[in-house]
Amino acid sequence: MTVRRIWAKHALKPHRLEGDLASNDPDCEAKTADVIGLYLHPPQHAAVFCVDENTAIQALDRTGPGLPLSPGRAERHGFEYVCHGTRSLYAAFNTTTGEVLGKTAPRHTSAEFVAFLTDLVTYQPNGKEIHVIADNLSAHKTGRVKAFLPQYPRVQLHVTPTYSSWLNQVELWFTKIERDVIARGVFTSVPDLKRKLMRYIRQYNPQPTPVKWKYFDASRGITPESIVTVC
């Protein structure tokens, strides 16, 4: 207790530990500037989408009924559950409007990624330029993807640096659907999981929320401290 009082008096917290991970991408600054530039100054008459997949979402069914939230008591779920399978969710976040185009798939391979990009192009007006921001997952850089891009010259792919998925705004939206649907969800089957994920997207899109990025000190270069996200 004496040690604890001394630590508290001097605001010492030696038990805390923070981690960090620096990008080893030699083109980190150029790629980061490219992505931030699309957020702050998107090209006119073009659409900018942040694309990624939330992989292996489990269709968890609780074995017992949950206890609802009540005064003085948190919502309760039993520890036991049954997993009916998994599903991956592909999402394209429109950085201007905040709207989301979503699609579920049984896996997250390059073939599914290309199929989702094809759907994304189909939903856009003919001739409209499309900028796609994605991370450097191996499935995003295969021969299928390289063959797709020449077929749709109006699509430009922008890849974030290594270990920099935080630059992709769709990750913020994935956090939202995780909190609102997945974490507390009860899914009786994989089709039930798919149905509830897509229903959430349909209910979200009438009042979408874009992300506002502010880069307030260009003289300091591109550093995490220079970037602020505001939902």
C-alpha positions, 0 to 999 in steps of 0.5 A: 500500500505504501508503494501504491500511495507513492505511485498515486501521489506522483502519477506514476503508472509503471504497470502500463505498457503501450505497443507500436508497429512501424511500417517497413514500407520504403514507399510509406510516406508517398503511399500515405500522402496519396491516401490522405490526399484522396480524403482531403481533396478527392478528384472531381466527378470521381468516387472514392471507396475504402474497401476491405473484408471482415473475415471469418465472422462466426455465426454464434448461437447461444445455448441459453437465453440472454438476460436483458439490460435492467437498472443496476444490471448489465446485459448477460449472455451465457458462456456456452455457444454453438458455432454454425459456421463463418462468413466474410463481409466485404464492404466499400465505404464511400468517403464522401457520403459515408454510404456502404456497399456490402456483400458476404462471401464464404471465403476471402480469396482473391476471386471474391475480392475481384467479384466484389470490385466488379459489383462496385463498378456495376453500381457506379454510373458509366464513365465515372472514375473510381478510386479504391483504397485497400490494404496490402493483403496478399489477396489484393495483389494477385494476378486476378487483381492485376488482370482486373484493373486493365479491363476497367481502366476507370478504376484506380487501386491505391494500396496503404503501406504495410502495417497501416490499415488504420489509414483505411476508413472502412476499418472505422465502420467495421468497428461500428458493425462489430459493436452494433451487430456482431459482438452481441449477436445471436445467429441461428445459422450462417444464412441468419448471420448474412441476413442480419449483416445485410439488414444492418447495412440497409438500415445504416445507409439512409443516414450514413456518417462520413469520416472527416480527416484533418491534416493540420500541420503539413510542415511536420511531414506525415506522422500519426500525430499530424492526422486527426479523425472525426466521425 
